[in-house]
């Protein structure tokens, strides 16, 4: 399988969204949007329930998602930005139209063959990989690419490396550096611009 690559082209990100929407794969569209906008691991995304993101008493989306990460057992609080909320609203409407359960204890990303079991990691991988192949997105693209894409664009938008490390909940900067997907051509551009 090898190391996953981030999606480095915003147009390719938009193409992935359009691909899922065009095929009326609203769950997959929402999964993709949540992945690239929250920096969460796929295992944490697939275990999300509607109550984690939606306040049923107030009938509105929460500002933050609070989880204990499955891999690290660390607490993480993630702001739900407008792209995440928009994708989840769309998924909620879709589920409602299809008479699918949207209760507090229902998983958000349900597998097709069950009423309330989350999509499995291997199927999520196949979904992302297949879309990337159809769209001819460069690199080794899979579920972990979503998390890496967040970091890549955060770094390009001049978010401090320390803050990105904190968002990822990494224990060392060496791990974060690998996630950012910095390649030699990007390093070369820095040297080209430095005409001192």
Secondary structure, 3 states (H helix, E strand, C coil): CCCCCCCCCHHHHHHHHHHHHHCCCHHHHHHHHHHHHHCCCHHHHHCCEHHHHEECCCCEECCEEEEECCCCCCEEEEECCHHHHHHHHHHHHHHHHCCCCCCCCCECCECCCCCCCECCHHHHHHHHHHHHHHCCCCCCCCHHHHHHHHHHHHHHCCCCHHHHHHHHCCCCHHHHHHHCCCCHHHHHHHHHHCCC
